[in-house]
Amino acid sequence: MSKVTIMNHPLISHKLAIIRDEKTAPGDFRALVSEVASLMTYEITRDLKMKDIIVKTPIREAKCQTLAQAVVLVPILRAGLGMVDGILQLLPKAKIGHVGLYRDETTHEPVYYYAKFPDEIYLEDTKIFVLDPMLATGGSACAAVDLLKNKGCKNISYIGLVGAPTGVEKLQKVHPDVDIFLAALDEKLNENCYIVPGLGDCGDRLFGTK
């Protein structure tokens, strides 16, 4: 079964409280989502592969380590875009793919409308981070991982801000090899499949739409 990591850090908790506040304006909301994603990057990259190199300092040569694994970020449109810049601040060489999904309002099932990936995603050793702030039913996350695996991708992790037990359980059941990283695990889903207490529609709050 995959590992589920819930971040427990004062800065993440503080910023997430402001993100949840319905009075937080879109500009502040976008900045905070990006900041939380950046803070989460320290944990999600903990197991990236390294290689030894020799660096000449002003004093002498030093044996150092540098990243030896390509990274591809795959935001699920639209809301996943809000997490990209924060992670890129620490992983500026990461490449970016995109998966377009929307949730059918009647069935609550995900529907594909777009997919485009960099060539690095097909390399066997590439680490892939699927980004989506809300892990509600788990349908969109599972659909995105399905698409990636159908293209032969491995080494996939899911990164989100807020999750519900239903979504976590579904993603673990369908893709037990995909580790899950969340800033918070909330109580449940309501009758409309929104996370409770959640933070509302993340895409709408990021971009000021309704």
Backbone as a printed PyTorch tensor [residue, N CA C, xyz], in Angstrom:
tensor([[[  0.8450,  -1.1890,   0.0000],
         [  0.0000,   0.0000,   0.0000],
         [  0.8830,   1.2420,   0.0000]],

        [[  0.4450,   2.2780,  -0.7010],
         [  1.2410,   3.4850,  -0.8170],
         [  1.3350,   4.2080,   0.5240]],

        [[  2.3540,   5.0460,   0.6350],
         [  2.5670,   5.8530,   1.8260],
         [  1.7460,   7.1340,   1.7300]],

        [[  1.1050,   7.5190,   2.8300],
         [  0.3740,   8.7880,   2.9030],
         [  1.0840,   9.6770,   3.9070]],

        [[  1.5440,  10.8410,   3.4420],
         [  2.2470,  11.7870,   4.2970],
         [  1.4060,  13.0400,   4.4520]],

        [[  1.0170,  13.3620,   5.6770],
         [  0.2930,  14.5950,   5.9730],
         [  1.2960,  15.5510,   6.6060]],

        [[  1.5140,  16.6980,   5.9630],
         [  2.5140,  17.6450,   6.4480],
         [  2.1000,  18.2000,   7.8120]],

        [[  3.0640,  18.2680,   8.6980],
         [  2.8090,  18.7980,  10.0370],
         [  3.8800,  19.8400,  10.3290]],

        [[  3.6460,  21.0500,   9.8310],
         [  4.6310,  22.1140,   9.9810],
         [  3.9100,  23.4210,  10.2790]],

        [[  4.3820,  24.2010,  11.2310],
         [  3.6800,  25.4310,  11.6060],
         [  3.4330,  26.3900,  10.4410]],

        [[  4.4050,  26.5520,   9.5440],
         [  4.2170,  27.4830,   8.4300],
         [  3.1310,  27.0020,   7.4780]],

        [[  3.1140,  25.6970,   7.2080],
         [  2.0810,  25.1560,   6.3250],
         [  0.7090,  25.3130,   6.9660]],

        [[  0.5940,  24.9970,   8.2420],
         [ -0.6900,  25.1170,   8.9400],
         [ -1.1730,  26.5620,   8.9500]],

        [[ -0.2620,  27.5000,   9.1980],
         [ -0.6190,  28.9200,   9.2290],
         [ -1.1220,  29.3960,   7.8740]],

        [[ -0.3910,  29.0680,   6.8300],
         [ -0.7770,  29.5170,   5.4900],
         [ -2.0520,  28.8340,   5.0200]],

        [[ -2.2260,  27.5740,   5.4000],
         [ -3.4330,  26.8570,   5.0040],
         [ -4.6710,  27.4600,   5.6730]],

        [[ -4.5190,  27.9630,   6.8880],
         [ -5.6460,  28.6140,   7.5550],
         [ -6.1230,  29.8330,   6.7710]],

        [[ -5.1840,  30.5960,   6.2130],
         [ -5.5550,  31.7710,   5.4190],
         [ -6.1560,  31.3420,   4.0830]],

        [[ -5.6230,  30.2800,   3.4970],
         [ -6.1780,  29.7550,   2.2420],
         [ -7.6320,  29.3330,   2.4370]],

        [[ -7.9370,  28.7170,   3.5650],
         [ -9.3040,  28.2480,   3.8160],
         [-10.2990,  29.4080,   3.9840]],

        [[ -9.8330,  30.5400,   4.4690],
         [-10.7110,  31.6680,   4.7970],
         [-11.4260,  32.1670,   3.5400]],

        [[-12.7500,  32.1900,   3.5760],
         [-13.5270,  32.6110,   2.4100],
         [-13.2780,  34.0680,   2.0300]],

        [[-12.7350,  34.8620,   2.9420],
         [-12.4860,  36.2750,   2.6690],
         [-11.1430,  36.5130,   1.9820]],

        [[-10.3160,  35.4870,   1.8390],
         [ -9.0150,  35.6440,   1.1880],
         [ -9.2040,  35.9060,  -0.3030]],

        [[ -8.6470,  37.0060,  -0.7950],
         [ -8.8000,  37.4250,  -2.1900],
         [ -7.9880,  36.5240,  -3.1170]],

        [[ -8.3860,  36.4560,  -4.4150],
         [ -7.6790,  35.5750,  -5.3550],
         [ -6.1750,  35.7830,  -5.4160]],

        [[ -5.7060,  37.0290,  -5.3860],
         [ -4.2640,  37.2650,  -5.4640],
         [ -3.5280,  36.6740,  -4.2820]],

        [[ -4.0570,  36.8900,  -3.0820],
         [ -3.4450,  36.3100,  -1.8830],
         [ -3.5840,  34.7970,  -1.8880]],

        [[ -4.7170,  34.3140,  -2.3580],
         [ -4.9610,  32.8720,  -2.4270],
         [ -3.9230,  32.2120,  -3.3260]],

        [[ -3.6890,  32.7790,  -4.5160],
         [ -2.6990,  32.2270,  -5.4510],
         [ -1.3100,  32.2020,  -4.8260]],

        [[ -0.9280,  33.3100,  -4.1860],
         [  0.4050,  33.3940,  -3.5840],
         [  0.5820,  32.3450,  -2.4950]],

        [[ -0.4390,  32.1540,  -1.6840],
         [ -0.3420,  31.2130,  -0.5720],
         [ -0.3250,  29.7560,  -1.0380]],

        [[ -1.1320,  29.4390,  -2.0470],
         [ -1.1000,  28.0800,  -2.6070],
         [  0.2960,  27.7720,  -3.1340]],

        [[  0.8880,  28.7440,  -3.8290],
         [  2.2430,  28.5720,  -4.3560],
         [  3.2480,  28.4000,  -3.2200]],

        [[  3.1050,  29.1830,  -2.1550],
         [  4.0280,  29.0980,  -1.0320],
         [  3.9330,  27.7490,  -0.3190]],

        [[  2.7120,  27.2610,  -0.1230],
         [  2.5500,  25.9600,   0.5260],
         [  3.1510,  24.8500,  -0.3420]],

        [[  2.9350,  24.9300,  -1.6510],
         [  3.5330,  23.9400,  -2.5530],
         [  5.0510,  23.9670,  -2.4550]],

        [[  5.6120,  25.1670,  -2.3530],
         [  7.0660,  25.2920,  -2.2250],
         [  7.5550,  24.6570,  -0.9230]],

        [[  6.8450,  24.9100,   0.1740],
         [  7.2240,  24.3190,   1.4520],
         [  7.1230,  22.8010,   1.4180]],

        [[  6.1350,  22.2720,   0.7180],
         [  5.9600,  20.8260,   0.6180],
         [  7.0640,  20.1650,  -0.1960]],

        [[  7.7290,  20.9550,  -1.0460],
         [  8.7420,  20.3950,  -1.9430],
         [  9.8810,  19.7330,  -1.1730]],

        [[ 10.2090,  20.2520,   0.0040],
         [ 11.2880,  19.6440,   0.7890],
         [ 10.9790,  18.1860,   1.1100]],

        [[  9.7280,  17.9040,   1.4150],
         [  9.3530,  16.5370,   1.7870],
         [  9.1610,  15.6460,   0.5710]],

        [[  8.5210,  16.1680,  -0.4710],
         [  8.2080,  15.3140,  -1.6260],
         [  9.4580,  14.9120,  -2.4010]],

        [[ 10.5450,  15.6710,  -2.2400],
         [ 11.7870,  15.3650,  -2.9640],
         [ 12.7940,  14.6140,  -2.1090]],

        [[ 12.3850,  14.2180,  -0.9210],
         [ 13.3290,  13.6040,   0.0230],
         [ 14.0360,  12.3760,  -0.5530]],

        [[ 13.3610,  11.6150,  -1.4120],
         [ 13.9260,  10.3550,  -1.9080],
         [ 14.4590,  10.4490,  -3.3410]],

        [[ 14.6320,  11.6530,  -3.8640],
         [ 15.1910,  11.7750,  -5.2080],
         [ 16.6120,  11.2100,  -5.2450]],

        [[ 16.9660,  10.6000,  -6.3560],
         [ 18.2860,   9.9850,  -6.4890],
         [ 19.3650,  11.0540,  -6.6700]],

        [[ 20.5420,  10.7520,  -6.1100],
         [ 21.6780,  11.6750,  -6.1520],
         [ 22.8740,  10.9990,  -6.8130]],

        [[ 23.8280,  11.8170,  -7.2320],
         [ 25.0950,  11.2900,  -7.7390],
         [ 26.2400,  12.1320,  -7.1680]],

        [[ 27.3840,  11.4830,  -7.0220],
         [ 28.5720,  12.1630,  -6.4950],
         [ 29.2530,  12.9690,  -7.5890]],

        [[ 29.6950,  14.1720,  -7.2280],
         [ 30.4810,  14.9890,  -8.1510],
         [ 31.6260,  15.6280,  -7.3620]],

        [[ 32.6230,  16.1040,  -8.0680],
         [ 33.7290,  16.8330,  -7.4680],
         [ 33.6020,  18.3040,  -7.8440]],

        [[ 33.5970,  19.1700,  -6.8430],
         [ 33.4900,  20.6150,  -7.0440],
         [ 34.7440,  21.2740,  -6.4980]],

        [[ 35.3040,  22.2140,  -7.2420],
         [ 36.4860,  22.9460,  -6.7640],
         [ 36.0180,  24.2060,  -6.0500]],

        [[ 36.1720,  24.2380,  -4.7620],
         [ 35.8360,  25.4250,  -3.9900],
         [ 37.0080,  26.4050,  -4.0390]],

        [[ 36.8660,  27.6200,  -3.5040],
         [ 38.0240,  28.5330,  -3.4450],
         [ 39.1710,  27.9890,  -2.5960]],

        [[ 38.9040,  26.9540,  -1.8040],
         [ 39.9290,  26.4040,  -0.9100],
         [ 40.5470,  25.1280,  -1.4520]],

        [[ 39.6710,  24.1680,  -1.8980],
         [ 40.1570,  22.8730,  -2.3690],
         [ 39.0080,  22.1540,  -3.0530]],

        [[ 39.2840,  20.9830,  -3.6020],
         [ 38.2240,  20.1690,  -4.1820],
         [ 37.3730,  19.5560,  -3.0800]],

        [[ 36.0630,  19.4260,  -3.3830],
         [ 35.1390,  18.8390,  -2.4120],
         [ 34.2590,  17.8130,  -3.1040]],

        [[ 34.0430,  16.7070,  -2.4170],
         [ 33.1200,  15.7040,  -2.9180],
         [ 31.7080,  16.1190,  -2.5170]],

        [[ 30.8460,  16.3300,  -3.5060],
         [ 29.4820,  16.8010,  -3.2630],
         [ 28.4850,  15.8590,  -3.9210]],

        [[ 27.2240,  16.1620,  -3.7240],
         [ 26.1630,  15.4070,  -4.3850],
         [ 25.2400,  16.3540,  -5.1250]],

        [[ 24.7120,  15.8720,  -6.2380],
         [ 23.7680,  16.6460,  -7.0350],
         [ 22.6480,  15.7270,  -7.5040]],

        [[ 21.5280,  16.3170,  -7.8860],
         [ 20.3870,  15.5140,  -8.3220],
         [ 20.7320,  14.7160,  -9.5680]],

        [[ 20.2970,  13.4580,  -9.5770],
         [ 20.6000,  12.5720, -10.7010],
         [ 19.3340,  12.0070, -11.3230]],

        [[ 18.2090,  12.6570, -11.0790],
         [ 16.9280,  12.1260, -11.5370],
         [ 16.1090,  13.2510, -12.1550]],

        [[ 15.6170,  13.0250, -13.3660],
         [ 14.7460,  14.0190, -13.9980],
         [ 13.4170,  14.0820, -13.2520]],

        [[ 12.8380,  15.2810, -13.1860],
         [ 11.5570,  15.5010, -12.5170],
         [ 10.5840,  16.1360, -13.4960]],

        [[  9.3670,  15.6060, -13.5330],
         [  8.2990,  16.1870, -14.3490],
         [  7.1070,  16.4810, -13.4510]],

        [[  6.6340,  17.7160, -13.5020],
         [  5.4280,  18.1130, -12.7880],
         [  4.2400,  17.9790, -13.7240]],

        [[  3.1730,  17.3580, -13.2400],
         [  1.9690,  17.1860, -14.0600],
         [  0.7720,  17.7720, -13.3090]],

        [[  0.5230,  19.0820, -13.4710],
         [ -0.6690,  19.6580, -12.8530],
         [ -1.9320,  19.2040, -13.5680]],

        [[ -2.9670,  18.9190, -12.7840],
         [ -4.2840,  18.6510, -13.3560],
         [ -4.9850,  19.9950, -13.5040]],

        [[ -5.3390,  20.3380, -14.7410],
         [ -5.9610,  21.6360, -15.0150],
         [ -7.3570,  21.6950, -14.4170]],

        [[ -7.7680,  22.8850, -13.8920],
         [ -7.0170,  24.1200, -13.8040],
         [ -6.2280,  24.2550, -12.5050]],

        [[ -6.8060,  23.7460, -11.4360],
         [ -6.3240,  24.0860, -10.0980],
         [ -4.8740,  23.6730,  -9.8560]],

        [[ -4.4350,  22.5980, -10.4920],
         [ -3.0600,  22.1520, -10.2880],
         [ -2.0210,  23.1710, -10.7080]],

        [[ -2.3960,  24.0820, -11.6150],
         [ -1.4710,  25.1210, -12.0610],
         [ -1.0170,  25.9980, -10.9040]],

        [[ -1.8720,  26.1580,  -9.8970],
         [ -1.5320,  27.0190,  -8.7760],
         [ -0.3630,  26.5200,  -7.9540]],

        [[  0.0050,  25.2580,  -8.1030],
         [  1.0870,  24.6730,  -7.3200],
         [  2.4180,  24.6590,  -8.0670]],

        [[  2.3870,  24.9000,  -9.3710],
         [  3.5750,  24.7040, -10.2040],
         [  4.7000,  25.6700,  -9.8560]],

        [[  4.4240,  26.9610,  -9.8080],
         [  5.4880,  27.9440,  -9.6060],
         [  6.1960,  27.7580,  -8.2680]],

        [[  5.4490,  27.3990,  -7.2350],
         [  6.0740,  27.1960,  -5.9300],
         [  7.0870,  26.0670,  -5.9480]],

        [[  6.7660,  24.9890,  -6.6490],
         [  7.6970,  23.8640,  -6.7370],
         [  8.8730,  24.2060,  -7.6540]],

        [[  8.6080,  24.9470,  -8.7250],
         [  9.6800,  25.3230,  -9.6500],
         [ 10.7190,  26.2300,  -9.0030]],

        [[ 10.3390,  26.9560,  -7.9670],
         [ 11.3180,  27.7880,  -7.2720],
         [ 12.4650,  26.9510,  -6.7180]],

        [[ 12.1700,  25.7090,  -6.3390],
         [ 13.1960,  24.8330,  -5.7910],
         [ 13.6850,  23.7950,  -6.8000]],

        [[ 12.8810,  23.5380,  -7.8330],
         [ 13.2620,  22.5820,  -8.8850],
         [ 13.1500,  23.2770, -10.2500]],

        [[ 13.9880,  24.2910, -10.4970],
         [ 13.8300,  25.0900, -11.7200],
         [ 14.0490,  24.3180, -13.0150]],

        [[ 14.7160,  23.1590, -12.9470],
         [ 14.9630,  22.3750, -14.1590],
         [ 13.8770,  21.3460, -14.4250]],

        [[ 12.8810,  21.2690, -13.5530],
         [ 11.7860,  20.3170, -13.7790],
         [ 11.0210,  20.6760, -15.0430]],

        [[ 10.5870,  19.6700, -15.7750],
         [  9.7490,  19.8660, -16.9430],
         [  8.2790,  19.7570, -16.5230]],

        [[  7.3930,  20.2440, -17.3750],
         [  5.9810,  20.3120, -17.0030],
         [  5.1120,  19.6760, -18.0780]],

        [[  4.2760,  18.7300, -17.6580],
         [  3.2260,  18.1880, -18.5180],
         [  1.8910,  18.7180, -18.0200]],

        [[  0.8470,  18.4780, -18.7830],
         [ -0.4860,  18.9420, -18.3750],
         [ -1.5240,  17.8690, -18.6600]],

        [[ -2.4550,  17.7070, -17.7180],
         [ -3.6210,  16.8460, -17.9350],
         [ -4.8620,  17.6830, -17.6750]],

        [[ -5.7360,  17.7500, -18.6730],
         [ -6.9840,  18.4870, -18.5360],
         [ -8.1220,  17.5460, -18.1990]],

        [[ -8.7250,  17.7550, -17.0320],
         [ -9.8590,  16.9500, -16.5800],
         [-10.9150,  17.8740, -15.9850]],

        [[-12.1660,  17.5270, -16.1590],
         [-13.2050,  18.2050, -15.4060],
         [-14.1570,  17.1550, -14.8460]],

        [[-14.8240,  17.5240, -13.7730],
         [-15.7360,  16.5900, -13.1140],
         [-17.1550,  16.8140, -13.6090]],

        [[-17.7450,  15.7650, -14.1760],
         [-19.1340,  15.8450, -14.6310],
         [-20.0250,  16.1610, -13.4320]],

        [[-20.8310,  17.2120, -13.5600],
         [-21.6240,  17.6800, -12.4260],
         [-22.7170,  16.6800, -12.0100]],

        [[-23.0970,  15.8000, -12.9190],
         [-24.1470,  14.8260, -12.6070],
         [-23.5780,  13.5300, -12.0480]],

        [[-22.5810,  12.9850, -12.7530],
         [-22.0170,  11.6950, -12.3390],
         [-20.8430,  11.8400, -11.3790]],

        [[-20.2360,  13.0520, -11.3370],
         [-19.0390,  13.3330, -10.5430],
         [-17.8250,  12.5500, -11.0340]],

        [[-17.9250,  11.9940, -12.2470],
         [-16.8080,  11.2510, -12.8280],
         [-15.9220,  12.1820, -13.6550]],

        [[-14.6030,  11.9260, -13.7220],
         [-13.6940,  12.7890, -14.4870],
         [-13.8370,  12.5750, -15.9910]],

        [[-13.6710,  13.6660, -16.7320],
         [-13.7310,  13.6340, -18.1970],
         [-12.4560,  14.2860, -18.7290]],

        [[-11.7130,  13.5810, -19.6110],
         [-10.4960,  14.1400, -20.2060],
         [-10.8380,  15.1700, -21.2710]],

        [[-10.0270,  16.2380, -21.3530],
         [-10.1330,  17.1340, -22.5000],
         [ -8.7770,  17.5890, -23.0270]],

        [[ -7.6770,  17.2460, -22.3320],
         [ -6.3580,  17.6930, -22.8030],
         [ -5.2650,  16.8780, -22.1330]],

        [[ -4.1920,  16.5880, -22.8740],
         [ -3.0070,  15.9440, -22.3060],
         [ -1.8020,  16.2420, -23.1900]],

        [[ -0.7160,  16.7210, -22.5740],
         [  0.5270,  16.9800, -23.3060],
         [  1.6870,  16.8530, -22.3280]],

        [[  2.7560,  16.1130, -22.7650],
         [  3.8450,  15.8010, -21.8540],
         [  5.1950,  16.0410, -22.5130]],

        [[  6.2130,  16.3990, -21.7200],
         [  7.5730,  16.5040, -22.2500],
         [  8.1590,  15.1140, -22.4730]],

        [[  9.1960,  15.0400, -23.2890],
         [  9.8010,  13.7450, -23.6140],
         [ 10.3490,  13.0410, -22.3730]],

        [[ 10.7950,  13.8160, -21.3830],
         [ 11.3980,  13.2150, -20.1920],
         [ 10.4330,  12.3030, -19.4430]],

        [[  9.1480,  12.4730, -19.6580],
         [  8.1770,  11.6750, -18.9130],
         [  8.2530,  10.1910, -19.2920]],

        [[  8.8260,   9.9190, -20.4600],
         [  8.8930,   8.5400, -20.9300],
         [ 10.1790,   7.8330, -20.4940]],

        [[ 11.1020,   8.5570, -19.8410],
         [ 12.3220,   7.9280, -19.3480],
         [ 11.9920,   7.0840, -18.1230]],

        [[ 12.5970,   5.9280, -18.0470],
         [ 12.2360,   4.9670, -16.9960],
         [ 12.4720,   5.5160, -15.5920]],

        [[ 13.5050,   6.3410, -15.4240],
         [ 13.9030,   6.7760, -14.0890],
         [ 13.2850,   8.1120, -13.6650]],

        [[ 12.5250,   8.7440, -14.5270],
         [ 11.9640,  10.0580, -14.2200],
         [ 10.9930,   9.9980, -13.0460]],

        [[ 11.0910,  10.9950, -12.1510],
         [ 10.1480,  11.1230, -11.0440],
         [  9.0310,  12.0640, -11.4660]],

        [[  7.7780,  11.6040, -11.2920],
         [  6.6160,  12.3670, -11.7440],
         [  5.7690,  12.7640, -10.5430]],

        [[  5.4690,  14.0580, -10.4610],
         [  4.6050,  14.5740,  -9.4080],
         [  3.2950,  15.0530, -10.0270]],

        [[  2.1970,  14.3700,  -9.7120],
         [  0.8670,  14.8020, -10.1470],
         [  0.3690,  15.8300,  -9.1400]],

        [[ -0.0080,  17.0100,  -9.6300],
         [ -0.3800,  18.1240,  -8.7600],
         [ -1.8600,  18.4410,  -8.8880]],

        [[ -2.5590,  18.4430,  -7.7710],
         [ -3.9620,  18.8490,  -7.7290],
         [ -4.2790,  19.2150,  -6.2870]],

        [[ -4.6780,  20.4530,  -6.0100],
         [ -4.8560,  20.8730,  -4.6170],
         [ -5.8770,  20.0620,  -3.8330]],

        [[ -6.9150,  19.5400,  -4.4990],
         [ -8.0070,  18.8880,  -3.7830],
         [ -8.1100,  17.4090,  -4.1550]],

        [[ -7.9570,  16.5400,  -3.1650],
         [ -8.1640,  15.1020,  -3.3690],
         [ -9.5130,  14.7630,  -2.7330]],

        [[-10.5700,  14.9070,  -3.5160],
         [-11.9400,  14.7530,  -2.9920],
         [-12.4180,  13.3120,  -3.1650]],

        [[-13.0030,  13.0010,  -4.3220],
         [-13.4390,  11.6270,  -4.5720],
         [-12.2860,  10.7310,  -5.0000]],

        [[-11.2040,  11.3510,  -5.4790],
         [-10.0750,  10.5870,  -6.0030],
         [-10.2070,  10.2700,  -7.4740]],

        [[-11.3320,  10.6380,  -8.0780],
         [-11.5640,  10.2980,  -9.4740],
         [-10.5800,  10.9580, -10.4230]],

        [[-10.3520,  12.2500, -10.2660],
         [ -9.4290,  12.9520, -11.1570],
         [ -8.0030,  12.4670, -10.9760]],

        [[ -7.5940,  12.2560,  -9.7300],
         [ -6.2410,  11.7700,  -9.4690],
         [ -6.0240,  10.3940, -10.0930]],

        [[ -6.9800,   9.5060,  -9.9170],
         [ -6.8710,   8.1580, -10.4980],
         [ -6.8450,   8.2170, -12.0200]],

        [[ -7.6710,   9.0900, -12.5960],
         [ -7.7140,   9.2090, -14.0530],
         [ -6.3890,   9.7330, -14.5980]],

        [[ -5.7910,  10.7130, -13.9120],
         [ -4.5070,  11.2530, -14.3570],
         [ -3.4110,  10.1980, -14.2680]],

        [[ -3.3960,   9.4400, -13.1830],
         [ -2.3920,   8.3880, -13.0290],
         [ -2.6300,   7.2730, -14.0430]],

        [[ -3.8980,   6.9370, -14.3160],
         [ -4.2170,   5.9560, -15.3620],
         [ -3.5770,   6.3690, -16.6870]],

        [[ -3.7650,   7.6320, -17.0390],
         [ -3.2410,   8.1420, -18.3070],
         [ -1.7230,   8.0320, -18.3530]],

        [[ -1.0640,   8.4010, -17.2630],
         [  0.3940,   8.3340, -17.2190],
         [  0.8930,   6.8960, -17.2960]],

        [[  0.2550,   6.0090, -16.5710],
         [  0.6850,   4.6050, -16.5980],
         [  0.4460,   3.9760, -17.9570]],

        [[ -0.6100,   4.3780, -18.6320],
         [ -0.8680,   3.8620, -19.9800],
         [  0.2220,   4.2770, -20.9620]],

        [[  0.9590,   5.3200, -20.6130],
         [  2.0860,   5.7580, -21.4350],
         [  3.4020,   5.1710, -20.9460]],

        [[  3.3240,   4.2570, -19.9690],
         [  4.5020,   3.5600, -19.4790],
         [  5.2090,   4.2320, -18.3230]],

        [[  4.5860,   5.2480, -17.7400],
         [  5.2460,   5.9960, -16.6640],
         [  5.2150,   5.2310, -15.3490]],

        [[  6.2750,   5.4070, -14.5760],
         [  6.3900,   4.8490, -13.2340],
         [  6.8500,   5.9670, -12.2960]],

        [[  7.1840,   5.6220, -11.0700],
         [  7.7240,   6.6040, -10.1150],
         [  6.8240,   7.8270,  -9.9900]],

        [[  5.5380,   7.5910,  -9.7510],
         [  4.5440,   8.6550,  -9.6910],
         [  4.1460,   8.9170,  -8.2350]],

        [[  4.0550,  10.1910,  -7.8610],
         [  3.5210,  10.5920,  -6.5540],
         [  2.4290,  11.6300,  -6.7700]],

        [[  1.4820,  11.6720,  -5.8410],
         [  0.4080,  12.6740,  -5.8840],
         [  0.6850,  13.7310,  -4.8240]],

        [[  0.5690,  15.0140,  -5.2010],
         [  0.8040,  16.1160,  -4.2840],
         [ -0.4510,  16.9800,  -4.2440]],

        [[ -1.0130,  17.1870,  -3.0620],
         [ -2.2160,  18.0060,  -2.9270],
         [ -2.1770,  18.8350,  -1.6620]],

        [[ -3.0990,  19.7750,  -1.5530],
         [ -3.1980,  20.5780,  -0.3420],
         [ -4.1210,  19.9160,   0.6760]],

        [[ -5.3600,  19.6570,   0.2680],
         [ -6.3730,  19.1410,   1.1860],
         [ -6.9850,  17.8740,   0.5930]],

        [[ -7.1200,  16.8510,   1.4220],
         [ -7.7150,  15.5980,   0.9700],
         [ -8.8430,  15.1630,   1.8780]],

        [[ -9.7080,  14.3280,   1.3450],
         [-10.7680,  13.6770,   2.1210],
         [-10.4380,  12.1870,   2.2150]],

        [[-10.8480,  11.5370,   3.2980],
         [-10.5630,  10.0990,   3.4290],
         [-11.0290,   9.2900,   2.2260]],

        [[-12.1700,   9.6540,   1.6350],
         [-12.6900,   8.9260,   0.4720],
         [-11.7010,   8.9410,  -0.6730]],

        [[-11.1420,  10.1320,  -0.9700],
         [-10.1950,  10.2500,  -2.0690],
         [ -8.9020,   9.5270,  -1.8100]],

        [[ -8.4120,   9.6290,  -0.5810],
         [ -7.1690,   8.9470,  -0.2210],
         [ -7.3380,   7.4410,  -0.3740]],

        [[ -8.4410,   6.9250,   0.1380],
         [ -8.6840,   5.4730,   0.0750],
         [ -8.8200,   4.9890,  -1.3690]],

        [[ -9.4980,   5.7800,  -2.2070],
         [ -9.6620,   5.3530,  -3.6030],
         [ -8.3290,   5.3480,  -4.3350]],

        [[ -7.5320,   6.4120,  -4.1680],
         [ -6.2500,   6.4710,  -4.8610],
         [ -5.3350,   5.3480,  -4.3790]],

        [[ -5.3510,   5.0630,  -3.0980],
         [ -4.5430,   3.9510,  -2.5760],
         [ -5.0020,   2.6100,  -3.1440]],

        [[ -6.3100,   2.4330,  -3.2530],
         [ -6.8460,   1.1630,  -3.7310],
         [ -6.5430,   0.9530,  -5.2080]],

        [[ -6.7490,   1.9990,  -6.0150],
         [ -6.5800,   1.8640,  -7.4630],
         [ -5.1050,   1.8920,  -7.8550]],

        [[ -4.3220,   2.7090,  -7.1440],
         [ -2.8920,   2.8440,  -7.4720],
         [ -2.0650,   2.7380,  -6.1890]],

        [[ -1.9140,   1.5320,  -5.6680],
         [ -1.2170,   1.3540,  -4.3930],
         [  0.2750,   1.6790,  -4.4370]],

        [[  0.8220,   1.9040,  -5.6230],
         [  2.2410,   2.2540,  -5.7480],
         [  2.4650,   3.7590,  -5.7790]],

        [[  1.4140,   4.5650,  -5.7130],
         [  1.5320,   6.0190,  -5.7980],
         [  1.4730,   6.6170,  -4.3890]],

        [[  2.5870,   7.1990,  -3.9480],
         [  2.6080,   7.8470,  -2.6450],
         [  1.8100,   9.1460,  -2.6860]],

        [[  1.2100,   9.4990,  -1.5540],
         [  0.3170,  10.6570,  -1.4560],
         [  0.8800,  11.6280,  -0.4330]],

        [[  0.9960,  12.8930,  -0.8240],
         [  1.4610,  13.9540,   0.0620],
         [  0.3900,  15.0280,   0.1410]],

        [[ -0.0520,  15.3630,   1.3620],
         [ -1.0940,  16.3540,   1.5760],
         [ -0.6690,  17.3310,   2.6660]],

        [[ -1.1510,  18.5820,   2.5540],
         [ -0.9370,  19.5410,   3.6320],
         [ -1.9060,  19.2850,   4.7700]],

        [[ -3.0880,  18.7170,   4.4670],
         [ -4.0810,  18.4320,   5.5090],
         [ -5.0310,  17.3520,   5.0280]],

        [[ -5.5200,  16.5500,   5.9660],
         [ -6.5500,  15.5530,   5.6940],
         [ -7.8150,  15.9960,   6.4310]],

        [[ -8.8700,  16.2970,   5.6590],
         [-10.1120,  16.8220,   6.2350],
         [-11.0820,  15.7070,   6.6130]],

        [[-12.2870,  16.1120,   7.0500],
         [-13.2270,  15.1680,   7.6560],
         [-13.9090,  14.2340,   6.6680]],

        [[-14.4930,  14.8090,   5.6020],
         [-15.3690,  14.0030,   4.7530],
         [-15.7310,  14.7690,   3.4830]],

        [[-16.5840,  14.1500,   2.6530],
         [-17.2010,  14.8120,   1.5050],
         [-18.6590,  15.1080,   1.8430]],

        [[-19.1860,  16.2230,   1.2920],
         [-20.6160,  16.4840,   1.4650],
         [-21.4000,  15.8410,   0.3230]],

        [[-22.6970,  16.1220,   0.2490],
         [-23.5580,  15.4830,  -0.7550],
         [-23.1950,  15.8780,  -2.1770]],

        [[-22.4710,  16.9990,  -2.3380],
         [-22.0300,  17.4350,  -3.6650],
         [-20.5850,  17.0420,  -3.9540]],

        [[-20.0390,  16.1830,  -3.1180],
         [-18.6620,  15.6860,  -3.2640],
         [-17.6140,  16.7850,  -3.0930]],

        [[-17.9270,  17.8030,  -2.3000],
         [-16.9400,  18.8000,  -1.9100],
         [-16.3540,  18.4090,  -0.5570]],

        [[-15.0650,  18.7250,  -0.3670],
         [-14.3930,  18.3980,   0.8810],
         [-14.9060,  19.2980,   2.0060]],

        [[-15.1410,  18.6870,   3.1740],
         [-15.6070,  19.3980,   4.3660],
         [-14.5330,  19.2930,   5.4570]],

        [[-14.0390,  20.4260,   6.0500],
         [-14.4460,  21.8060,   5.7630],
         [-13.8640,  22.3550,   4.4610]],

        [[-12.7660,  21.7870,   3.9900],
         [-12.2330,  22.1480,   2.6820],
         [-11.8290,  23.6040,   2.5610]],

        [[-11.8710,  24.0860,   1.3150],
         [-11.5490,  25.4830,   1.0460],
         [-12.3480,  26.0130,  -0.1430]],

        [[-13.4270,  25.2960,  -0.4860],
         [-14.2390,  25.7080,  -1.6290],
         [-13.6950,  25.1580,  -2.9340]],

        [[-14.0870,  25.7690,  -4.0400],
         [-13.5940,  25.3760,  -5.3670],
         [-12.2520,  26.0450,  -5.5890]],

        [[-11.1840,  25.2660,  -5.5460],
         [ -9.8400,  25.8310,  -5.6000],
         [ -9.5770,  26.5540,  -6.9200]],

        [[-10.0320,  25.9820,  -8.0380],
         [ -9.8450,  26.6240,  -9.3310],
         [-10.4980,  27.9770,  -9.3950]],

        [[-11.7370,  28.0700,  -8.9500],
         [-12.4550,  29.3450,  -8.9590],
         [-11.7640,  30.3560,  -8.0610]],

        [[-11.2910,  29.9240,  -6.9130],
         [-10.6640,  30.8670,  -5.9890],
         [ -9.2790,  31.3060,  -6.4830]],

        [[ -8.5870,  30.4450,  -7.2060],
         [ -7.3000,  30.8110,  -7.7880],
         [ -7.4450,  31.8780,  -8.8610]],

        [[ -8.4670,  31.7210,  -9.6920],
         [ -8.5680,  32.5480, -10.8960],
         [ -9.7190,  33.5470, -10.8620]],

        [[-10.4300,  33.6130,  -9.7360],
         [-11.4810,  34.6080,  -9.6010],
         [-12.6970,  34.3320, -10.4420]],

        [[-12.9750,  33.0690, -10.7210],
         [-14.1410,  32.6910, -11.5270],
         [-15.2010,  32.0710, -10.6410]],

        [[-16.3710,  31.8230, -11.2400],
         [-17.4520,  31.1760, -10.5050],
         [-18.0740,  30.0730, -11.3650]]])
